[in-house]
């Protein structure tokens, strides 16, 4: 080890991490139980050149200032303290650790026994102590100056009611494009072909699967697989380097800037419920070695972890420094990287205290009072595997929530399951029983048919069972109940009737999504009839299974999706913030929502309870209480018909005009205007109340 050749100065306890200042870099690290914090400097070849204890401590923050250090300097941390797993402490100075606030990492850990704080194969397992240096197998942190010239382009700032969210994987969306030279990268994600595709489709917001630095688990690498989705985060501030062409975080910033220039927002799928360190048998990469007892929720036997995520550990949000870390991370991505919001993986874990899930808990309070974060899009995945983990509808404003009930009920209805009409009616009107409380808007229900986890849309109509053998788990992984239907043949078919039936089912599903109250999300590739070959858990498939398969020529289904999105945008009535409750409107005495039978009669309870009912007819207007200044339209008559062809009895119009067919999934041109109240079998049709002169 080269002796220290210069004196470290006192520095500042805030901000945490490595911060470029005039004349050098300030380093600050939280650890409540450490006895010494050592800053390790590396040269560009990865050689550890300096080993410098941080000289100052204020409370639980250790800090110091190094003059003449600049952006680009590589570094890591080593910690002294007790190694006492039975009491929750796992300090090991032989293990190089990642700074939780690192803005860039040189790469990823290389799996080796040296990564573990205990001796691999020892009879005492994690109670043993390993003295092997892990530095040769660890990435280094890099001091970064994150400044970027954003120009004058404003952020798009789409409201939820005007949003079309598109869930995509940076590599998965771009790897299959032969016309993009840097496919699989941040720069490819915002390339001209991708931007043209998304703007033509009508997307307002891209939701990226995890891009914070994540780990490839060893058990996957041993199978020749990889962590494709990225839900094993260990760098909460650092863009994952696997999607970089060079070594500059400006590539991520450039991607965001180009999206904003095209009018498209960027939100990130973030994983703060657990980390890549896993259970007590996992590696020592960061938090475990920095202060295990402070960062993680430990069981009564402090050797073990509470595992509400099913991934080995759970972060302790009741620790103020864990909360500070996450809040600092979120603000960094908004203020420095200019992202427009977040989708929180397994968000129930973030709201759980030792007394259970609390919608008024510390995390939600922190978000609610934060002037940076309470103005961006916030979306919860409202479940985890912990006690009381399923919390659909329980989140506070301004959170929206992934509505899996919408996915399941819509698939069930169009598959023909009996007794699903009432559920489907509830879904298209905004799922009010879940979300209409505490002043929450109807946009709180984030409606989706498919997501990264599960079948693609094309596979939903092509497979009755999952086909996950490629994952190496004997088809045991992934959901077994997908509410899917192969339409007569499992997998690909050249039968024209089956092909036509699948196309119609997909049209009906997408149309239902775009006609429903709430915020719609579509999965990247669904508009291109992308298939994963029946794999409904492609988390480890960084290959043709997981990537979007781009057609050689234009896809007619893409045109349909474009038309369905355009139709939603044409009609404010489909994008309401207020819930529809069949209440009379003061302006005209008409109900804002009227459920009808095909013959025009009102729906009665016996009709809703009829398990053989196969049609929904909804006469929809602007919600009661909608302010006068909001743009209005007369009414829409929405028909979801999964049965035989039928003639709809047109509702009476008290103020003149006529019902005009504006949208029809049985037509190649879905938004071609036609007359008549005929509805084809297995079709979605929308009639608009057209007044004279409209």
C-alpha positions in Angstrom: 0.0 0.0 0.0 1.4 3.4 -1.0 1.7 5.7 2.0 -0.6 8.7 2.2 1.2 11.5 0.5 -1.1 14.4 1.5 -3.2 15.5 4.5 -7.0 15.1 4.5 -8.9 18.1 5.7 -11.9 18.2 8.0 -14.5 18.8 5.2 -18.3 18.8 5.7 -20.9 16.2 6.9 -23.3 17.1 4.1 -24.0 16.2 1.4 -23.4 12.5 1.7 -21.3 10.8 -0.9 -18.5 12.3 -3.0 -19.1 15.9 -3.9 -16.9 18.0 -6.2 -16.1 21.3 -4.6 -13.6 24.1 -5.2 -10.2 22.7 -4.8 -11.1 19.0 -4.2 -13.7 16.5 -3.2 -15.7 16.1 0.0 -16.5 12.6 1.2 -19.2 11.8 3.7 -20.5 8.4 4.8 -23.2 7.3 7.3 -22.5 4.5 9.7 -23.8 4.3 13.3 -21.9 1.2 14.4 -18.5 1.4 12.6 -15.3 2.2 14.6 -13.4 3.5 11.5 -14.3 4.5 7.9 -11.5 4.2 5.4 -11.5 5.9 2.0 -9.7 3.9 -0.7 -8.4 5.6 -3.8 -7.7 3.7 -7.0 -5.8 4.5 -10.2 -7.4 3.9 -13.7 -5.9 0.4 -13.8 -7.8 -0.6 -10.7 -4.8 -0.5 -8.3 -5.5 0.7 -4.8 -3.1 3.6 -4.3 -4.3 5.4 -1.1 -6.0 4.2 2.1 -7.2 7.2 4.1 -9.3 7.1 7.3 -12.0 9.8 7.3 -11.0 12.0 10.2 -14.2 13.6 11.3 -17.5 12.4 12.8 -20.7 14.3 13.4 -23.4 12.1 14.9 -23.3 9.1 12.6 -21.7 10.7 9.6 -18.0 10.3 8.9 -16.4 12.8 6.6 -13.3 14.5 5.2 -12.1 16.7 2.3 -9.3 15.7 -0.1 -7.7 18.6 -1.9 -6.6 18.2 -5.5 -8.9 15.3 -6.2 -11.1 15.8 -9.3 -14.0 14.2 -11.2 -12.9 10.9 -12.6 -11.2 9.7 -9.4 -12.0 6.0 -8.6 -12.7 5.1 -5.0 -14.3 2.7 -2.6 -14.8 2.2 1.2 -13.6 -0.1 3.9 -15.1 -0.3 7.4 -13.9 -1.3 10.8 -16.3 -2.5 13.4 -17.6 -5.6 15.1 -18.2 -8.8 13.2 -21.0 -10.2 15.3 -23.8 -11.6 13.1 -25.8 -12.8 16.0 -26.2 -9.1 17.0 -26.7 -7.9 13.4 -23.1 -6.6 12.8 -21.1 -7.7 9.8 -18.2 -5.3 9.5 -15.2 -6.7 7.6 -12.4 -4.3 6.5 -11.2 -6.9 4.0 -14.2 -6.2 1.8 -14.2 -3.2 -0.5 -17.6 -1.5 -0.4 -19.6 0.7 -2.7 -20.5 4.2 -1.6 -24.3 4.2 -1.5 -24.2 7.7 -3.0 -21.8 6.8 -5.9 -23.0 8.5 -9.1 -21.1 6.2 -11.4 -19.6 2.7 -11.1 -16.8 1.2 -13.3 -18.8 -2.0 -13.8 -20.2 -4.9 -11.8 -19.0 -7.4 -9.2 -17.2 -10.5 -10.6 -18.5 -13.5 -8.6 -15.8 -14.9 -6.4 -15.7 -16.3 -2.8 -13.9 -13.1 -1.8 -17.2 -11.1 -2.1 -18.5 -12.9 0.9 -17.8 -11.7 4.5 -17.7 -15.3 5.7 -15.6 -18.3 4.6 -17.3 -20.1 1.8 -17.9 -23.8 2.8 -17.1 -23.2 6.5 -19.2 -25.3 8.9 -20.2 -22.1 10.8 -21.5 -20.6 7.5 -22.0 -16.8 7.9 -20.8 -16.9 11.5 -17.3 -17.4 10.1 -15.0 -14.6 9.1 -13.2 -14.3 5.7 -10.0 -12.2 5.4 -9.7 -12.4 1.6 -9.5 -8.9 -0.1 -12.5 -8.5 -2.3 -11.2 -5.4 -4.2 -10.0 -7.3 -7.3 -13.6 -8.4 -7.9 -15.5 -5.3 -7.0 -16.4 -2.3 -9.2 -15.0 1.1 -8.1 -17.0 4.2 -7.5 -16.2 7.2 -9.6 -16.3 10.9 -8.6 -18.6 12.6 -11.0 -19.5 16.2 -11.9 -23.1 15.6 -13.1 -23.6 19.0 -14.7 -25.3 18.9 -18.2 -26.4 21.5 -20.6 -30.2 20.9 -20.8 -30.9 23.8 -23.1 -34.2 25.6 -23.0 -36.5 22.7 -23.8 -39.2 22.5 -21.1 -40.2 19.2 -19.5 -43.4 17.8 -21.1 -45.4 17.7 -17.8 -48.3 15.6 -19.1 -51.1 15.2 -16.6 -52.1 11.7 -15.8 -55.5 12.0 -17.5 -53.6 12.9 -20.7 -50.9 10.2 -20.4 -50.3 7.1 -22.4 -47.6 5.2 -20.5 -45.3 2.8 -22.3 -43.4 0.3 -20.2 -40.1 -0.6 -21.9 -36.7 -2.2 -21.3 -33.7 -0.1 -22.6 -32.0 -3.1 -24.2 -35.1 -5.1 -25.0 -36.8 -2.4 -27.1 -33.7 -1.6 -29.1 -31.6 -4.7 -29.4 -33.6 -6.1 -32.3 -33.3 -3.0 -34.4 -30.8 -3.4 -37.3 -31.0 0.3 -38.1 -29.6 1.5 -34.8 -25.8 1.3 -34.5 -25.7 1.5 -30.7 -28.6 -0.9 -30.0 -29.1 -1.8 -26.4 -27.9 1.5 -25.0 -29.4 4.7 -23.5 -28.5 6.5 -26.7 -30.3 3.9 -28.8 -33.4 4.2 -26.6 -33.7 7.9 -27.7 -32.6 7.3 -31.3 -34.6 8.7 -34.2 -36.2 5.4 -35.1 -37.5 4.8 -31.6 -38.7 8.4 -31.1 -40.5 8.3 -34.4 -42.2 5.0 -33.4 -43.3 6.2 -30.0 -44.6 9.6 -31.2 -46.4 8.0 -34.1 -48.1 5.5 -31.7 -49.1 8.4 -29.4 -47.0 7.6 -26.3 -46.6 10.5 -23.8 -44.5 8.7 -21.1 -41.9 6.0 -21.2 -41.5 3.9 -18.1 -38.1 2.2 -18.0 -37.5 -1.1 -16.3 -34.6 -0.7 -13.7 -31.7 1.4 -14.9 -30.1 1.9 -11.5 -27.0 -0.3 -11.4 -28.0 -3.9 -10.6 -26.4 -7.3 -10.1 -26.4 -10.5 -12.1 -27.1 -13.3 -9.6 -24.6 -16.1 -9.5 -27.2 -18.8 -9.8 -28.3 -17.3 -13.1 -24.8 -17.0 -14.5 -24.2 -20.6 -13.6 -27.1 -21.5 -15.9 -25.8 -19.4 -18.7 -28.5 -16.8 -18.0 -28.5 -13.2 -16.6 -30.6 -10.8 -14.7 -32.4 -9.2 -17.6 -35.1 -7.2 -15.9 -32.8 -5.6 -13.3 -34.7 -5.9 -10.0 -31.5 -6.5 -8.0 -30.3 -2.9 -7.4 -27.1 -1.9 -5.6 -26.4 1.6 -7.0 -29.3 3.9 -6.2 -27.7 6.9 -7.9 -25.6 5.3 -10.7 -27.1 4.5 -14.2 -26.2 0.9 -15.0 -23.0 0.9 -17.0 -24.1 -2.0 -19.2 -26.3 0.4 -21.1 -23.5 2.9 -21.7 -21.5 3.1 -24.9 -18.7 4.9 -23.0 -18.2 5.8 -19.4 -20.2 9.0 -19.1 -23.5 9.4 -17.3 -24.2 12.2 -19.8 -25.4 9.4 -22.1 -28.4 8.9 -19.8 -29.0 12.7 -19.6 -28.8 12.9 -23.3 -31.4 10.2 -23.6 -33.8 12.1 -21.3 -33.1 15.4 -23.2 -34.0 13.8 -26.5 -37.2 12.3 -25.1 -38.2 15.6 -23.7 -37.5 17.3 -27.0 -40.0 14.8 -28.6 -42.6 15.7 -25.9 -42.2 12.3 -24.1 -41.6 12.0 -20.4 -39.3 9.5 -18.7 -40.2 7.7 -15.5 -38.1 5.0 -13.8 -39.0 1.7 -12.3 -37.1 1.9 -9.0 -36.3 -0.8 -6.4 -35.8 0.4 -2.9 -37.6 -2.4 -1.0 -34.5 -4.7 -1.1 -31.0 -4.8 -2.4 -28.7 -7.1 -4.3 -27.0 -8.3 -1.1 -29.7 -10.9 -0.5 -30.0 -12.9 2.7 -27.3 -13.6 5.4 -25.7 -15.9 2.9 -25.3 -13.2 0.3 -22.3 -11.1 -0.7 -21.0 -8.0 1.2 -21.1 -5.2 -1.4 -22.3 -2.1 0.4 -25.0 -1.8 3.2 -24.1 -5.1 4.8 -20.5 -3.9 5.3 -21.3 -0.3 5.9 -23.7 -0.9 8.8 -25.9 -4.0 8.5 -27.9 -3.3 11.6 -28.9 0.2 10.5 -29.7 -0.3 6.9 -31.7 -3.6 7.0 -34.8 -4.8 8.9 -33.6 -7.6 11.0 -35.6 -10.5 12.6 -35.8 -11.0 16.3 -32.7 -13.2 15.9 -30.6 -10.4 14.4 -28.5 -12.9 12.4 -31.4 -13.1 9.9 -33.3 -10.6 7.8 -37.0 -9.8 7.4 -37.7 -10.6 3.8 -40.9 -8.8 2.6 -39.7 -8.8 -1.0 -38.8 -12.4 -1.5 -35.3 -11.4 -2.4 -33.5 -12.0 0.9 -33.7 -8.7 2.7 -35.8 -5.5 3.3 -34.5 -2.0 3.8 -35.4 -0.3 7.1 -37.4 2.8 6.3 -37.8 3.6 9.9 -34.1 4.5 10.0 -33.9 8.2 9.1 -30.6 7.7 7.2 -32.2 5.0 5.0 -35.1 7.4 4.4 -32.6 10.1 3.6 -30.7 7.9 1.2 -33.9 7.0 -0.8 -35.2 10.6 -0.8 -31.8 11.9 -1.9 -31.7 9.3 -4.6 -35.2 10.2 -5.9 -34.4 14.0 -5.9 -31.1 13.3 -7.7 -32.9 11.6 -10.5 -35.4 14.4 -10.8 -33.1 17.4 -10.3 -29.9 16.2 -11.9 -31.0 13.5 -14.4 -34.4 15.3 -15.2 -36.6 12.2 -15.0 -40.3 12.8 -14.6 -41.4 10.3 -12.1 -41.1 6.8 -10.6 -42.8 3.5 -10.4 -42.0 1.9 -7.1 -41.4 -1.9 -7.1 -43.2 -3.8 -4.3 -44.2 -0.5 -2.8 -46.0 -2.1 0.1 -42.6 -2.8 1.6 -41.8 0.9 1.6 -45.0 1.7 3.6 -44.6 -1.1 6.2 -43.5 -0.3 9.7 -43.1 -2.8 12.5 -46.9 -2.3 13.1 -47.7 -3.2 9.5 -48.5 -1.3 6.3 -49.3 2.4 7.0 -50.5 4.7 4.3 -49.6 7.6 6.5 -46.2 6.1 7.3 -42.8 7.8 7.2 -42.1 7.2 3.5 -45.4 8.6 2.3 -45.1 11.5 4.6 -41.7 12.3 3.3 -42.9 12.1 -0.3 -46.0 14.2 0.4 -44.0 17.1 1.9 -41.1 17.1 -0.5 -41.4 20.0 -3.0 -39.4 18.2 -5.6 -41.0 14.8 -5.4 -44.7 15.6 -4.8 -44.9 17.2 -8.3 -43.7 14.3 -10.4 -45.5 11.1 -11.4 -45.6 8.6 -8.6 -46.8 5.0 -9.3 -47.0 2.2 -6.7 -46.9 -1.5 -7.3 -49.3 -2.0 -4.5 -48.2 -5.4 -3.1 -45.3 -7.5 -1.8 -45.2 -10.9 -0.1 -45.0 -9.5 3.5 -47.9 -9.5 6.0 -50.8 -7.6 4.6 -48.9 -7.0 1.5 -51.8 -6.6 -1.0 -52.8 -3.0 -0.7 -54.6 -2.1 -3.9 -56.3 1.3 -3.5 -54.7 2.0 -0.1 -52.1 4.5 -1.2 -52.3 8.3 -0.5 -52.5 11.0 -3.2 -50.6 11.8 -5.4 -49.8 8.1 -6.0 -51.3 6.1 -8.8 -51.3 2.4 -8.6 -50.9 -0.6 -10.9 -54.4 -2.1 -11.0 -54.0 -5.9 -11.4 -57.7 -6.3 -11.0 -58.1 -4.4 -14.2 -55.7 -6.8 -16.0 -57.4 -9.9 -14.7 -61.0 -8.9 -15.1 -60.5 -7.6 -18.6 -58.8 -10.8 -19.7 -61.5 -12.8 -18.0 -64.4 -10.9 -19.6 -63.0 -11.2 -23.2 -62.1 -14.8 -22.7 -65.7 -15.5 -22.0 -65.6 -16.3 -18.3 -69.2 -16.4 -16.9 -70.3 -13.8 -14.4 -67.7 -11.2 -15.2 -69.9 -8.4 -16.6 -70.3 -6.5 -13.3 -66.5 -6.6 -12.6 -65.8 -5.4 -16.1 -68.2 -2.5 -15.7 -66.5 -1.5 -12.5 -63.1 -1.5 -14.3 -64.1 0.6 -17.2 -65.6 3.2 -14.9 -62.4 3.7 -12.9 -62.5 1.0 -10.2 -64.1 3.4 -7.8 -64.6 0.9 -4.9 -60.8 0.8 -4.7 -59.8 4.4 -5.5 -62.7 6.8 -4.8 -61.7 7.9 -1.3 -59.6 10.6 0.3 -60.0 13.0 -2.6 -58.1 10.7 -5.0 -58.9 11.2 -8.8 -60.0 8.5 -11.2 -56.5 8.6 -12.7 -55.2 6.8 -9.6 -56.1 3.5 -11.3 -53.2 2.7 -13.6 -54.9 0.3 -16.0 -52.9 -2.3 -17.8 -53.5 -5.5 -19.8 -49.9 -6.7 -19.7 -46.6 -5.7 -18.1 -43.0 -7.0 -18.1 -44.1 -9.7 -15.6 -46.4 -12.1 -17.4 -47.6 -12.8 -20.9 -47.3 -10.3 -23.7 -50.6 -9.3 -25.3 -50.0 -11.6 -28.3 -49.2 -14.5 -25.9 -52.3 -13.8 -23.9 -54.4 -14.8 -26.9 -52.0 -17.6 -28.1 -51.2 -19.6 -25.0 -53.3 -21.2 -22.4 -50.3 -22.2 -20.2 -46.9 -20.8 -19.5 -43.8 -22.2 -21.3 -40.9 -21.2 -19.1 -38.5 -24.1 -19.6 -35.8 -21.8 -20.9 -35.6 -20.3 -17.4 -34.1 -23.5 -16.1 -36.6 -24.0 -13.3 -38.6 -26.9 -14.9 -41.5 -24.5 -15.7 -42.2 -24.0 -12.0 -41.6 -20.2 -12.1 -44.0 -17.6 -13.2 -47.8 -17.2 -12.7 -49.9 -20.3 -13.4 -53.2 -18.5 -13.8 -52.8 -16.0 -16.6 -56.5 -15.7 -17.6 -55.3 -16.4 -21.2 -56.7 -18.4 -24.1 -55.0 -20.0 -27.1 -58.1 -19.7 -29.2 -57.8 -23.4 -30.3 -54.1 -24.0 -30.8 -51.3 -23.6 -28.3 -48.8 -21.2 -29.8 -48.3 -20.1 -33.4 -50.9 -21.2 -35.9 -51.4 -20.8 -39.6 -55.2 -21.4 -39.4 -56.8 -18.2 -40.8 -59.8 -18.4 -38.4 -57.6 -18.7 -35.4 -55.4 -15.8 -36.6 -58.5 -13.7 -37.2 -59.9 -14.5 -33.8 -56.6 -13.6 -32.1 -56.4 -10.3 -33.9 -60.0 -9.4 -32.9 -59.4 -10.4 -29.3 -56.3 -8.2 -29.2 -58.2 -5.3 -30.7 -61.0 -5.7 -28.2 -58.5 -5.7 -25.3 -56.6 -2.6 -26.4 -59.9 -0.8 -27.2 -61.2 -1.6 -23.7 -58.1 -0.2 -22.2 -58.3 3.0 -24.1 -62.0 3.5 -23.4 -61.7 3.0 -19.6 -61.5 5.7 -17.0 -58.0 5.7 -15.4 -54.5 6.0 -16.7 -53.6 3.4 -19.4 -50.3 1.6 -19.7 -49.2 -0.6 -22.6 -46.2 -3.0 -22.7 -43.5 -2.3 -25.3 -44.0 -4.6 -28.3 -47.6 -5.3 -27.7 -48.4 -2.9 -30.5 -46.2 -5.0 -32.8 -47.7 -8.4 -31.8 -44.5 -9.3 -30.0 -44.3 -12.8 -28.6 -42.1 -14.4 -25.9 -43.0 -17.9 -27.0 -45.3 -18.3 -24.0 -42.7 -17.4 -21.5 -44.5 -15.4 -18.8 -41.4 -14.8 -16.6 -38.6 -13.6 -19.0 -36.6 -12.0 -16.1 -33.5 -13.9 -17.1 -33.9 -13.9 -20.9 -31.5 -11.3 -22.3 -32.1 -12.7 -25.8 -34.7 -13.0 -28.5 -37.2 -14.3 -26.0 -37.1 -11.1 -23.9 -36.3 -8.6 -26.6 -39.0 -7.0 -28.7 -39.3 -8.7 -32.1 -39.6 -5.9 -34.7 -41.5 -6.8 -37.9 -39.8 -6.4 -41.2 -42.7 -4.4 -42.5 -45.5 -2.3 -41.0 -47.8 -4.2 -38.7 -51.6 -3.6 -39.2 -52.1 -4.0 -35.4 -49.8 -1.1 -34.8 -52.1 1.0 -36.9 -55.1 -0.2 -34.8 -53.3 0.7 -31.6 -52.4 4.1 -33.0 -56.1 4.7 -33.8 -57.3 3.5 -30.4 -54.9 5.9 -28.6 -55.9 8.7 -31.0 -59.6 8.1 -30.2 -59.0 8.4 -26.5 -57.2 11.7 -27.0 -60.1 13.0 -29.1 -62.6 12.5 -26.3 -62.1 14.2 -23.0 -65.0 12.2 -21.7 -62.7 9.1 -21.6 -60.0 11.0 -19.6 -61.9 12.2 -16.6 -60.4 13.0 -13.1 -63.8 12.6 -11.4 -65.4 9.2 -10.9 -68.7 8.3 -12.6 -71.4 7.2 -10.2 -74.6 7.5 -12.3 -75.4 10.7 -10.5 -77.6 13.4 -12.1 -75.8 16.4 -13.5 -77.0 19.8 -12.4 -76.5 21.2 -15.9 -79.0 18.9 -17.6 -80.4 16.4 -15.1 -78.9 13.5 -17.1 -76.9 10.8 -15.2 -73.1 10.9 -15.8 -73.2 7.1 -16.4 -76.1 5.0 -17.4 -75.9 1.2 -17.8 -78.2 -0.3 -20.4 -79.2 -3.5 -21.8 -79.0 -4.0 -25.6 -82.7 -3.3 -25.9 -82.3 0.1 -24.2 -83.8 -0.9 -20.9 -81.8 0.0 -17.7 -79.7 -2.7 -16.1 -81.3 -4.2 -13.0 -79.6 -6.2 -10.3 -80.9 -9.4 -11.8 -79.2 -8.5 -15.0 -75.9 -7.8 -13.3 -76.2 -11.2 -11.5 -76.9 -13.1 -14.7 -73.8 -15.3 -15.3 -74.7 -15.6 -19.0 -74.8 -11.9 -19.8 -72.2 -11.1 -22.4 -72.6 -7.5 -23.3 -72.0 -4.2 -21.6 -73.6 -1.0 -22.8 -72.5 2.2 -21.0 -73.9 5.6 -21.8 -71.2 7.9 -20.5 -71.1 11.7 -19.9 -68.9 14.1 -18.1 -69.0 13.3 -14.4 -71.3 15.1 -12.1 -69.5 18.0 -10.5 -67.1 18.6 -13.4 -66.3 22.3 -13.5 -67.9 24.4 -16.2 -64.5 25.4 -17.6 -63.7 21.8 -18.5 -64.2 21.0 -22.2 -67.5 19.1 -22.7 -68.9 16.7 -25.2 -72.4 15.3 -25.3 -72.2 11.5 -24.6 -70.6 8.3 -25.7 -72.4 5.0 -25.9 -69.7 2.3 -25.3 -70.6 -1.3 -26.2 -68.4 -4.3 -25.3 -70.0 -7.3 -27.0 -68.3 -10.6 -26.5 -71.4 -12.5 -27.8 -73.3 -12.7 -31.1 -74.0 -9.8 -33.4 -76.8 -7.6 -32.0 -78.8 -4.4 -32.8 -78.5 -1.8 -30.1 -81.6 0.2 -29.2 -80.4 3.8 -29.4 -81.1 5.8 -26.2 -83.4 8.7 -26.6 -81.7 12.1 -27.2 -83.5 14.9 -25.5 -81.6 17.8 -27.1 -81.6 16.6 -30.7 -78.9 15.2 -32.9 -78.1 11.5 -33.5 -75.9 8.6 -32.4 -73.0 8.1 -34.9 -70.6 5.2 -34.9 -67.1 6.6 -34.2 -65.1 3.5 -33.3 -65.5 -0.2 -34.2 -63.0 -3.0 -33.7 -64.7 -5.1 -36.4 -63.6 -2.6 -39.1 -60.1 -2.4 -40.5 -60.3 1.4 -40.1 -61.5 1.4 -36.5 -62.3 5.2 -36.5 -64.2 5.4 -39.8 -67.5 7.1 -39.2 -70.6 4.9 -40.1 -74.3 4.9 -39.4 -76.6 2.4 -37.8 -76.7 0.7 -34.3 -75.5 -2.8 -35.4 -72.7 -4.3 -33.3 -70.8 -7.2 -34.7 -70.0 -10.4 -32.7 -67.0 -10.1 -30.5 -66.5 -6.4 -31.0 -66.2 -3.1 -29.3 -68.2 -0.2 -30.7 -68.5 3.4 -29.6 -71.3 5.7 -30.7 -71.0 9.4 -30.2 -73.9 11.8 -29.6 -73.6 14.2 -32.5 -75.6 17.4 -32.3 -76.6 19.3 -35.4 -73.7 21.5 -36.4 -71.1 19.5 -34.5 
